[in-house]
Amino acid sequence: MAAIKQLAVVARSGTGKGAARSVRREGRVPGVIYGGGEKPEPVSVDFRELNKLVYAGQFLTTIFELEIGDRKERVLPRDFQLDVVTDKPVHVDFLRLRPGSRVRIAVPVHVVNREASPGVKKGGAVNLVMHSIELLAPADAIPEAVTVDLTGLDFQDSVHVTAVKMPDGCRPADTSTDFTVVTIVPPTVYQEEAPAAVATSTAAPAVAAGAPPAKAAATAAPAKGAASTPATPPAKGAAAPAKPAAKK
């Protein structure tokens, strides 16, 4: 059963935004106690005390006994609001707990016997799929946690909600789906990449110092349209070539 903590609160008369701002200026946080067949009761809580409780963790699963003047009220925090800029609590709601009543509450999941899991021994990891399970629990016997035993679990083995032993008087709030709570995952092996092969050089081989340059290829034929080499003049005394006949 979850431990019961004491918390002092002060009844306040005013309600609404104006009254809430006035309470905050006094270093307190406005709140409301409701449920249990009675009308809502506005109260205020010391800011420093509430801020410490909220950030300590498991605030919404802790039973508190509120001291209001000369009487005490057993409650369960149901909600709180934080300032959007400073993340400081600005409002809190408490639910009255009456003997015999049941509450719907999310209870943390704890795993045990890791050393008895063959999968964990071989280097596997525990994958907590659900960090909490929503239960219907007695208002006066809310459990601190739900325990999952890992004994005998190997790689790819899993535990579902129906296989988890629930605390006395508790049962899952949602029985329509058999959710997976925990699985054992094998280790991930990373292979080293092979070193990149040295690229083969495609450059032409260097010419040795002092070696004669390679002979040029045969001269290609003159390009089309290029001027031809002038003809050799006829020898002295040779007959001149006949002129073409004039056209009539």
C-alpha positions in Angstrom: 0.0 0.0 0.0 1.2 3.5 -0.8 2.4 5.6 2.1 0.1 8.3 3.4 1.6 11.8 3.6 0.5 14.7 5.7 -0.2 18.1 4.1 -1.6 21.2 5.7 -4.1 23.3 3.8 -6.2 26.4 4.6 -9.9 26.8 3.7 -10.5 29.8 1.5 -13.8 31.6 1.0 -13.4 33.4 -2.3 -13.6 31.7 -5.7 -12.9 32.8 -9.3 -9.9 34.3 -11.0 -9.6 37.4 -8.8 -9.6 35.4 -5.6 -7.1 32.9 -7.1 -4.7 35.7 -8.0 -5.0 37.1 -4.4 -4.1 33.7 -3.0 -1.0 33.4 -5.3 0.2 36.8 -4.2 0.3 35.5 -0.6 2.7 32.7 -1.7 0.0 30.0 -1.8 -1.6 27.8 -4.5 -5.4 27.6 -4.8 -7.0 24.2 -4.9 -10.3 22.3 -4.6 -11.4 19.2 -2.7 -14.3 17.4 -4.4 -16.0 14.0 -4.6 -17.2 11.7 -1.8 -20.8 12.8 -2.1 -20.1 16.3 -0.8 -19.9 19.7 -2.3 -16.5 21.0 -3.5 -14.4 22.8 -0.9 -11.9 25.5 -1.9 -8.6 25.4 -0.1 -5.1 26.8 -0.6 -1.7 25.1 -0.2 1.7 26.5 0.6 3.5 27.1 -2.7 7.0 25.8 -1.7 5.5 22.6 -0.1 3.4 21.8 -3.2 6.1 22.6 -5.7 8.5 20.2 -3.8 5.8 17.4 -3.8 5.0 17.8 -7.5 8.6 17.6 -8.7 9.5 14.8 -6.3 7.6 12.4 -8.6 4.5 10.1 -8.2 2.4 13.1 -6.9 -0.8 11.8 -8.5 -0.4 8.3 -7.0 0.3 9.4 -3.4 -2.5 9.5 -0.8 -2.5 12.6 1.4 -4.2 13.3 4.7 -5.1 17.0 4.6 -5.2 18.9 7.8 -7.9 21.5 7.5 -8.2 23.3 10.8 -9.2 20.8 13.5 -10.2 18.0 11.1 -8.5 15.7 8.6 -9.5 14.6 5.1 -7.9 11.7 3.2 -7.5 12.6 -0.5 -5.8 11.7 -3.7 -4.4 14.4 -6.0 -6.2 14.1 -9.4 -4.8 17.0 -11.3 -2.6 20.1 -11.2 -1.9 23.0 -13.5 1.5 24.5 -14.2 2.3 28.0 -15.4 3.1 27.9 -19.1 6.1 30.1 -18.7 7.6 29.3 -15.3 6.4 25.6 -14.9 5.3 26.4 -11.3 2.1 25.0 -9.9 -0.8 27.4 -10.1 -3.8 25.1 -9.2 -4.4 21.6 -7.7 -7.4 19.3 -7.4 -7.9 16.7 -4.7 -10.4 13.8 -4.7 -11.9 12.7 -1.4 -11.4 9.0 -0.5 -14.1 7.2 1.3 -13.7 3.7 2.8 -14.9 1.0 0.4 -14.7 3.2 -2.7 -12.5 2.4 -5.7 -10.4 4.7 -7.8 -8.9 4.5 -11.3 -5.2 5.2 -11.1 -2.0 4.7 -13.1 0.4 2.6 -11.0 4.2 2.4 -12.0 5.7 -0.9 -13.3 8.8 -2.3 -11.5 10.8 -5.3 -12.9 12.6 -7.8 -10.6 15.0 -10.8 -11.0 16.9 -9.5 -14.0 19.8 -11.8 -13.1 17.4 -14.8 -13.5 16.7 -13.9 -17.2 18.7 -15.9 -19.7 18.2 -13.1 -22.3 19.6 -10.5 -20.0 22.6 -12.8 -19.0 23.5 -13.0 -22.8 23.6 -9.3 -23.1 19.9 -8.5 -24.0 18.1 -5.5 -22.8 14.8 -5.1 -20.9 12.3 -3.1 -23.0 9.7 -1.6 -20.7 6.8 -1.1 -23.1 4.4 0.2 -20.4 5.9 2.3 -17.6 2.6 2.2 -15.7 -0.7 0.2 -15.7 -4.0 1.8 -15.1 -5.8 0.0 -12.3 -9.1 0.0 -10.4 -7.9 -0.1 -6.8 -9.4 0.3 -3.4 -9.2 3.9 -2.3 -7.7 2.9 1.1 -5.2 0.4 -0.4 -3.6 1.9 -3.5 -0.4 0.0 -4.4 2.9 1.7 -4.8 3.8 -0.3 -7.9 3.0 -3.4 -10.1 5.9 -5.9 -10.1 6.9 -7.9 -13.2 9.1 -11.0 -12.7 11.7 -11.6 -15.5 12.7 -15.1 -14.4 13.3 -17.4 -17.4 12.7 -14.8 -20.1 14.9 -15.1 -23.1 15.3 -13.1 -26.3 12.0 -12.0 -27.8 10.0 -13.2 -24.8 7.4 -10.8 -23.5 5.0 -10.4 -20.5 1.4 -9.2 -21.1 -1.0 -7.6 -18.7 -2.9 -10.9 -18.2 0.3 -12.6 -17.0 1.1 -9.9 -14.4 0.2 -10.6 -10.8 -2.0 -7.7 -9.6 -1.9 -6.4 -6.1 -4.6 -7.5 -3.7 -8.0 -5.9 -4.6 -6.8 -4.4 -7.9 -7.6 -5.2 -11.5 -6.7 -3.6 -14.8 -9.0 -0.8 -15.7 -9.0 -1.9 -19.4 -9.6 -5.6 -19.9 -10.5 -5.5 -23.6 -6.8 -5.6 -24.8 -4.0 -7.8 -23.5 -1.2 -5.1 -23.6 2.5 -6.0 -23.7 4.2 -4.8 -20.6 7.9 -6.0 -21.0 10.0 -7.6 -23.7 13.6 -8.9 -23.8 15.5 -7.6 -26.8 18.7 -9.2 -28.1 21.8 -7.0 -28.3 22.5 -5.1 -31.5 25.9 -6.0 -33.1 27.6 -3.3 -35.1 30.1 -4.7 -37.7 33.2 -2.6 -38.5 33.2 -1.3 -42.0 36.1 -2.6 -44.2 38.6 0.1 -45.1 38.0 1.7 -48.5 40.1 0.3 -51.3 42.8 2.5 -52.6 41.7 3.9 -56.0 43.8 2.9 -58.9 45.6 5.8 -60.6 44.4 6.5 -64.2 47.0 9.1 -64.9 49.5 8.6 -67.9 52.9 7.4 -66.9 55.5 10.1 -66.5 58.2 10.6 -69.1 61.7 9.8 -67.9 64.0 12.7 -67.6 66.1 13.3 -70.8 64.1 10.8 -72.9 63.4 12.0 -76.5 59.8 12.9 -77.2 57.8 10.4 -79.1 57.6 10.9 -82.8 54.5 12.6 -84.1 52.1 10.6 -86.2 52.1 11.0 -89.9 50.8 14.4 -91.0 47.2 14.2 -91.7 45.7 15.3 -95.1 45.0 19.0 -95.3 41.6 19.9 -94.2 38.9 20.6 -96.7 39.1 24.1 -98.1 42.7 24.6 -97.1 45.1 26.1 -99.7 47.2 23.6 -101.7 51.0 23.7 -102.3 51.9 25.8 -105.5 52.8 23.6 -108.5 56.4 23.4 -109.7 57.1 25.8 -112.7 57.8 24.2 -116.1 61.4 23.8 -117.2 63.0 26.4 -119.5 62.3 25.6 -123.1 59.4 23.4 -122.5 56.3 24.0 -124.5 53.8 26.0 -122.7 50.5 24.4 -122.0 47.9 25.1 -124.7 45.4 27.8 -123.9 41.8 26.9 -124.0 40.0 27.9 -127.2 38.0 31.1 -127.0 34.3 30.7 -127.0 32.5 31.9 -130.1 
